[in-house]
Amino acid sequence: MNEKRSSLDNFKMYAGILSQLCLHAKVRGDKTALRVLGGKEKVVNEVTYSELWRMIMQFSNYLEHVCGLKQGERFCVCLDNSVELICMYAASLATKTVCIPIDYLAPLGAVLDILQQVRPRWILLADVSLQKCVSEKFSNAVMLDLNEMQSCCNGAEIVHELCCTVEPWVVLFTSGTTTGVKKGVVRTELGSVAGFFSHCPDMHFCSEDIFLAIYPLHAISSFFFVFMHLYFGASCCMLSRVDSHVPEILMHVLHSQKITFTTAGPMQVSCMIKTGIQCPASLSRILVSGAVTKEVVQNRIRLFFATAKVFEIYGSTEAGLITLLSPEQQLLHPGSVGIEPAGNLEVQFVHPVDEKLMAITSKDQPGEILVYTPMLFLEFFERSDLNNRCRTGQGYFKTGDLGYKGNDGFLYLSGRIDDRIGEFILCTQHF
C-alpha cells in the first residue's frame, strides 16, 4: 500500500455526497439545486433539491431493478450538460456502479474509440442517429432509455452509504492535449470530497454561492465544482455545450443569474473580455485554469474582472488542483503558478536523470514535479503500463511537468519532461 494513501483516512468519516444531497432535500428542499439555460434567457430545466433527490432515486432504482446493474459494473453516458447527466453520476454512487461520461460534442470516431476501450454493457445516448450506429457496432450492449428512466415510478429511497466510498466512481477521459494520449482517469467519491475540504477553503465557498459551469460536465473542473457546490447546498447553473462556446451568452448569464463564482480557461476569458460587456457586480471569484499566464494577460484579466477576485490554478485530471495563485500573490510572484493550498498536499521534485527525490530551487536545472494530494486519482483505466510508472513507491504522482520552487516557496513551471509543449504553455498563446 502506498505510504501516502494512508492520509486519506482523515476523510473517510466525512459525509458522502448522497448523504449531503438527502439532507439538503429535507432541510432546504425548495431551494434551486440545478438550472439549465438555453441561450441568454430560456430556462430549459430547473430542479430543487427535493426534486433532484427524487430523480436520483428514480435513476438509481431504474439502473438497479429494471436494468439489473450489479456493483462494480460500468455504463457509458453521452449526454449534453443537463440535470440528467448529474443524476446519472449520482445514481452510479447509489448503485456502486461506474459511470463513464463521453463528450456530447465528440466526433463519432472518438465516441466509438472510447466505447471500444471500455466495452460497457449499458450505454445511454441522447442522439438518435448515434444510437443506431453504436447499436450496430456494439450489439451486445443494452441501450438505456432516458424517457423510460425519467418516467420510472419507483422513486423509493435506496440504501446509500453515510460516509465516502473508496470504490471507483467515474472514469474521466483526458483530452490528450498535454501528453498526446487520451487516458481514462478513475476517480473515487472519497478523493472528490477530500478535495472539497482540502483545496477549497482558500476561495471561501458558501451555501449562498451560485456557480456557473462553463466547462463540459465530463471534464474535471465542472464535474468537481458542480458536486462541491451541491455538497454544500449551493446552486449551480449550466449551459448546453454549444451555448457555452458563445462569449456573449456567457456574459449575459453571468449577469442574469447573478453568478458568484465560475471557472474558465484563458481562451474563454479572452473571448469574454472582447465582448465589451461589463463584469457583473455579483461575481466575487473566478478561477482561471491554464498556467502560466503572462503578466500582461493577468493585468488585463484583473482590470476586466475588477470587482472579482481572480485565482489561477495549476492542476490536472489525475491530480486535481495542485497549486493556487491568489490575486495578491500574482503581483508579488510574477511567473509563478502559485503555492499548495491549505490541506494535505505536497509537491516534490525528482531529478530527470537519476530520478532521486530532491529539493530544486533553480530554474537552470528544473526537475519533474511530483505531487501527492487527497484528490489524487485512483488509477488509469485498464492501463497497467501507465499505472506502474506514473507513481513513486511513496505514492507521489509523476506529472510529467518540469519545474522548480523558488526561494519564495512558490512553484514555477519550465516545460514537459518529454520535450512536448504542455497545455500550460499553449493556453497562453490564445492571447
DAWOWO-V345167 format. One line per field, one symbol per residue. phi: phi as a letter, one per 20 degrees, with the letter a starting at -180 (. if undefined). burial: 1 if it has 16 or more other C-alpha atoms within 10 Angstrom, else 0. Layout:
# DAWOWO-V345167
phi = ???
burial = ???
This chain:
# DAWOWO-V345167
phi = .ggfffffgfdfefgffffffffffeebgeffeccdddmecfefbbcefffffffffffffffeeeemfdgnfccdcccfgaffffffgfffffelddecfcgfeffgfffffffffelfeccdceefffgfffffecfeeeefdfffffegfedfgdfcffdfedfgdccdeffnffdncfcedecdfgfffgfgeeddgfdlfbfefcedeefffeegffgfffffffgenedcdbdfffffedfffgfffgffelfdbbcbegfffgfffffmfffffffebcdddofeefgffgffffffefededddcdabffemfdccdfgffgfecfnedocgfgpeccdcccffdelefaeccdffcfdfedccbgegffaeflcfffffdecefenfeefneeabdffeneececrdfdmefeffeggfffe
burial = 00000001001101111111111110001011111111110000011111111111111111110000100001111111111111111111111111111111000000110110011111111000000001000100101100001001011000010011101111111100011000111111111111111111001010001111111111111111111111111111111110110011111111101111111111111111100000110111111111111100010011011101111111111111111111001100101111111011111111110000000110000111111111111111100000000110001111111111100001111111100011111011000
